[in-house]
Amino acid sequence: LVAIDLPNARRLSFGVVLGQAVVTGIVALLSWAMAGPMGAWSAMLGGGISTVASLCMALVAFGRPTVSAQHAASAFYVGEAVKLALVVVMFVVVFKFMRASPLPLFAAYMATFLVYWIVLARFSRTS
């Protein structure tokens, strides 16, 4: 278990969102080169799902000042629940109402998880 103070956690969570947006753009460019405009669009959708959900989680979890550790933990859990619900809803919307190529969509979505792992690995080494 690693304990960090709130300003660092807030900065870290928004750093993850920024990293996910950058990775989404990179995967979209690679998808454009390999699969054309539909591949790029699909990658943007997949990475966008993860990035938007992470942004909402960060805003819910770290948007308001906390008065206690219990309140901070509750805000974090609510943020994670919002994130999970958004991911499900956004995937349903994309598959039901939009044309998307599944491979670039899921490739970009999965690539955004690498951002979490890299940031957490870097953070755990420096703490």
LORO-520598 format. One record per residue (C-alpha): residue number from 1; residue in one letter; x, y, z. Coordinates in pm, 1 decimal, padded with zeros to 6 digits. Each point is the difference from the previous one (the first is absolute). Example, Ala and Ser with C-alpha at 12.3 -4.5 7.8 and 13.67 -1.06 7.14 Angstrom:
<nodes>
+-----+---+----------+----------+----------+
|   k | r |        X |        Y |        Z |
+-----+---+----------+----------+----------+
|   1 | a |  01230.0 | -00450.0 |  00780.0 |
|   2 | s |  00137.0 |  00344.0 | -00066.0 |
+-----+---+----------+----------+----------+
</nodes>
This chain:
<nodes>
+-----+---+----------+----------+----------+
|   k | r |        X |        Y |        Z |
+-----+---+----------+----------+----------+
|   1 | l |  00000.0 |  00000.0 |  00000.0 |
|   2 | v |  00133.6 |  00337.6 | -00100.9 |
|   3 | a | -00135.4 |  00313.4 |  00165.7 |
|   4 | i |  00027.6 |  00332.5 | -00177.9 |
|   5 | d | -00132.4 |  00343.2 |  00078.4 |
|   6 | l | -00299.5 |  00142.6 | -00186.9 |
|   7 | p |  00178.3 |  00256.2 | -00221.9 |
|   8 | n |  00232.3 | -00270.8 | -00132.4 |
|   9 | a | -00289.1 | -00241.8 | -00054.8 |
|  10 | r | -00195.3 |  00268.0 | -00186.6 |
|  11 | r |  00300.1 |  00086.4 | -00218.1 |
|  12 | l |  00067.2 | -00369.2 | -00061.7 |
|  13 | s | -00360.8 | -00071.8 | -00103.2 |
|  14 | f | -00014.8 |  00291.2 | -00243.2 |
|  15 | g |  00344.5 | -00100.4 | -00128.8 |
|  16 | v | -00141.9 | -00342.3 | -00081.6 |
|  17 | v | -00284.7 |  00165.9 | -00193.1 |
|  18 | l |  00248.1 |  00210.3 | -00198.2 |
|  19 | g |  00213.3 | -00306.4 | -00070.9 |
|  20 | q | -00304.3 | -00190.6 | -00118.5 |
|  21 | a | -00091.5 |  00280.7 | -00238.3 |
|  22 | v |  00353.0 |  00000.1 | -00144.7 |
|  23 | v |  00000.3 | -00379.4 | -00038.8 |
|  24 | t | -00342.4 |  00019.1 | -00166.9 |
|  25 | g |  00138.5 |  00245.0 | -00255.1 |
|  26 | i |  00303.6 | -00218.4 | -00068.7 |
|  27 | v | -00209.8 | -00313.9 | -00046.5 |
|  28 | a | -00239.0 |  00193.5 | -00224.4 |
|  29 | l |  00290.8 |  00114.1 | -00220.2 |
|  30 | l |  00133.8 | -00355.8 | -00019.7 |
|  31 | s | -00348.1 | -00127.8 | -00079.2 |
|  32 | w | -00036.2 |  00262.6 | -00272.0 |
|  33 | a |  00323.4 | -00124.1 | -00158.3 |
|  34 | m | -00103.2 | -00365.7 |  00020.1 |
|  35 | a | -00377.9 |  00009.1 | -00048.1 |
|  36 | g | -00088.6 |  00343.7 | -00134.0 |
|  37 | p | -00254.3 |  00248.1 |  00131.2 |
|  38 | m | -00235.7 | -00264.4 |  00144.5 |
|  39 | g |  00286.3 | -00146.3 |  00202.8 |
|  40 | a |  00096.4 |  00342.9 |  00132.2 |
|  41 | w | -00361.9 |  00082.9 |  00087.6 |
|  42 | s | -00040.0 | -00332.6 |  00178.4 |
|  43 | a |  00322.1 |  00051.0 |  00195.1 |
|  44 | m | -00113.6 |  00347.7 |  00102.7 |
|  45 | l | -00327.8 | -00147.4 |  00124.0 |
|  46 | g |  00173.3 | -00274.8 |  00199.2 |
|  47 | g |  00259.5 |  00225.0 |  00155.0 |
|  48 | g | -00257.8 |  00270.6 |  00050.8 |
|  49 | i | -00220.6 | -00233.9 |  00201.2 |
|  50 | s |  00280.8 | -00068.2 |  00241.6 |
|  51 | t |  00121.9 |  00359.6 |  00013.9 |
|  52 | v | -00344.4 |  00151.8 |  00060.1 |
|  53 | a | -00079.5 | -00259.9 |  00265.2 |
|  54 | s |  00330.8 |  00064.2 |  00176.3 |
|  55 | l | -00055.7 |  00375.3 | -00012.9 |
|  56 | c | -00344.2 | -00038.2 |  00156.7 |
|  57 | m |  00144.1 | -00227.3 |  00267.8 |
|  58 | a |  00270.3 |  00255.2 |  00080.8 |
|  59 | l | -00253.6 |  00282.8 |  00015.7 |
|  60 | v | -00231.8 | -00195.1 |  00230.9 |
|  61 | a |  00277.5 | -00137.5 |  00221.9 |
|  62 | f |  00212.4 |  00313.5 |  00023.5 |
|  63 | g | -00235.2 |  00280.6 | -00100.4 |
|  64 | r | -00094.7 |  00117.4 |  00347.8 |
|  65 | p |  00214.1 |  00042.8 |  00309.5 |
|  66 | t | -00026.9 | -00289.8 |  00241.2 |
|  67 | v | -00047.5 |  00039.8 |  00372.9 |
|  68 | s |  00100.9 | -00347.7 |  00107.6 |
|  69 | a |  00167.1 | -00315.7 | -00120.4 |
|  70 | q | -00337.9 | -00173.9 | -00002.7 |
|  71 | h | -00145.8 |  00270.8 | -00225.2 |
|  72 | a |  00300.6 | -00025.3 | -00233.1 |
|  73 | a | -00038.4 | -00378.4 | -00024.1 |
|  74 | s | -00373.4 |  00032.7 | -00064.1 |
|  75 | a |  00059.9 |  00256.7 | -00275.1 |
|  76 | f |  00254.7 | -00231.8 | -00158.7 |
|  77 | y | -00241.6 | -00295.3 |  00000.5 |
|  78 | v | -00282.1 |  00212.2 | -00141.8 |
|  79 | g |  00240.1 |  00123.0 | -00269.0 |
|  80 | e |  00089.8 | -00356.9 | -00092.3 |
|  81 | a | -00368.1 | -00096.8 | -00016.9 |
|  82 | v | -00071.8 |  00297.2 | -00227.5 |
|  83 | k |  00296.1 | -00096.2 | -00216.7 |
|  84 | l | -00116.3 | -00360.3 | -00037.4 |
|  85 | a | -00356.1 |  00105.6 | -00080.8 |
|  86 | l |  00123.4 |  00249.8 | -00259.5 |
|  87 | v |  00221.6 | -00259.5 | -00167.9 |
|  88 | v | -00291.8 | -00242.2 | -00032.4 |
|  89 | v | -00238.7 |  00266.8 | -00129.4 |
|  90 | m |  00252.4 |  00140.8 | -00246.9 |
|  91 | f |  00085.6 | -00343.4 | -00141.6 |
|  92 | v | -00371.6 | -00074.9 | -00043.2 |
|  93 | v | -00054.2 |  00334.3 | -00176.6 |
|  94 | v |  00300.2 | -00052.6 | -00228.3 |
|  95 | f | -00098.4 | -00352.3 | -00100.4 |
|  96 | k | -00368.8 |  00077.1 | -00036.1 |
|  97 | f |  00005.0 |  00337.9 | -00174.8 |
|  98 | m |  00343.4 |  00050.4 | -00159.2 |
|  99 | r |  00202.9 | -00175.4 | -00261.7 |
| 100 | a |  00327.0 | -00112.7 |  00149.6 |
| 101 | s |  00264.1 | -00256.8 | -00076.7 |
| 102 | p |  00040.4 | -00219.7 |  00309.6 |
| 103 | l |  00375.8 | -00063.3 | -00023.1 |
| 104 | p |  00120.3 |  00362.2 |  00008.6 |
| 105 | l | -00274.5 |  00088.8 |  00248.9 |
| 106 | f |  00109.6 | -00263.3 |  00250.2 |
| 107 | a |  00370.9 |  00052.9 | -00076.5 |
| 108 | a | -00027.0 |  00366.1 |  00097.6 |
| 109 | y | -00214.6 | -00080.1 |  00302.8 |
| 110 | m |  00254.3 | -00256.0 |  00121.1 |
| 111 | a |  00293.4 |  00229.9 | -00075.9 |
| 112 | t | -00144.9 |  00253.6 |  00240.8 |
| 113 | f |  00033.3 | -00258.5 |  00277.1 |
| 114 | l |  00374.0 |  00000.2 | -00060.0 |
| 115 | v | -00002.6 |  00361.5 |  00113.4 |
| 116 | y | -00137.5 | -00109.0 |  00339.2 |
| 117 | w |  00257.3 | -00274.1 |  00037.7 |
| 118 | i |  00291.6 |  00220.4 | -00105.0 |
| 119 | v | -00103.3 |  00289.2 |  00225.1 |
| 120 | l | -00062.9 | -00227.7 |  00295.7 |
| 121 | a |  00328.5 | -00184.8 | -00055.0 |
| 122 | r |  00191.1 |  00327.8 | -00019.2 |
| 123 | f | -00179.8 |  00138.7 |  00303.0 |
| 124 | s |  00056.4 | -00309.1 |  00213.7 |
| 125 | r |  00374.2 |  00011.4 | -00074.6 |
| 126 | t |  00028.6 |  00366.1 |  00100.7 |
| 127 | s | -00206.4 | -00029.1 |  00318.6 |
+-----+---+----------+----------+----------+
</nodes>
